[in-house]
Amino acid sequence: MKHTWIKELGDRMRQGWSWVRAIYLVLGLGVAIRAWMQQEWVGVFLGIVFGLMGLFGWRCAAASCRSDHCSTKKQTPEHKEKEIAFEEIK
């Protein structure tokens, strides 16, 4: 029996690919490899984070928002503004 979060990660890897998401993956892995060769461990961490963002479509990498806080809903006013009447003073 597979866990649901494992299945969800597998689905995210296979669906919703775009050019920007692929760029996140390629550049993230490139930064991580380059930083590894120079023993810059912070760069390795950052490269892996950006690579994983592209691989799994986390957060809003490539506009692949997976959570409700990224999307915006059209807000409608709950009350109508009252019309203001102006009186001319002479």
C-alpha positions in Angstrom: 0.0 0.0 0.0 1.5 3.3 -1.1 1.3 6.4 1.1 -0.8 9.2 -0.4 2.0 11.7 -0.1 4.3 9.5 -2.2 1.6 9.1 -4.8 1.1 12.9 -4.8 4.9 13.5 -5.4 4.9 11.0 -8.2 1.9 12.8 -9.8 3.6 16.2 -9.4 6.8 14.9 -11.2 4.8 13.6 -14.2 2.3 16.5 -14.7 2.2 20.2 -15.3 5.6 20.7 -16.9 6.4 24.0 -18.5 9.6 25.7 -19.8 10.0 27.7 -16.7 9.7 24.6 -14.5 12.3 22.8 -16.6 14.6 25.8 -16.2 14.3 25.7 -12.4 15.3 22.0 -12.5 18.2 22.4 -14.9 19.7 25.6 -13.3 19.1 24.3 -9.8 21.0 21.1 -10.5 23.7 23.0 -12.4 24.2 25.4 -9.4 24.3 22.4 -7.0 26.9 20.5 -9.1 29.1 23.6 -9.6 28.9 24.4 -5.9 29.8 20.8 -5.0 32.9 21.0 -7.2 34.0 24.2 -5.4 32.9 22.9 -2.0 30.5 25.7 -1.5 27.9 23.9 0.7 25.4 26.8 0.9 25.4 26.8 -2.9 24.8 23.1 -3.0 21.8 23.5 -0.6 20.3 26.4 -2.6 20.8 24.5 -5.9 19.1 21.4 -4.6 16.2 23.5 -3.3 15.6 25.2 -6.6 16.1 21.9 -8.5 13.5 20.2 -6.3 11.1 23.2 -6.8 11.3 22.5 -10.5 11.1 18.7 -10.2 8.0 18.6 -7.9 6.4 21.9 -8.9 6.6 23.2 -5.3 5.4 26.7 -4.4 4.9 28.8 -7.5 7.8 27.5 -9.6 6.6 27.9 -13.2 3.2 29.1 -12.0 2.4 25.6 -10.8 0.7 26.8 -7.6 -0.4 23.8 -5.6 -1.7 25.6 -2.5 -4.7 27.9 -2.1 -2.6 30.8 -0.8 -1.0 31.4 -4.2 -4.2 31.8 -6.1 -6.3 35.0 -5.8 -10.0 35.2 -5.9 -12.0 38.1 -7.2 -13.4 40.0 -4.3 -16.8 41.5 -4.5 -17.9 44.4 -2.2 -20.3 43.4 0.4 -22.1 46.7 0.5 -22.9 49.3 -2.1 -21.6 52.8 -1.6 -24.3 55.3 -1.0 -24.6 58.1 -3.6 -23.6 61.4 -2.1 -25.8 64.4 -3.0 -24.1 67.8 -3.2 -25.9 71.0 -2.6 -24.8 74.2 -4.3 -24.4 77.1 -1.9 -24.7 80.6 -3.3 
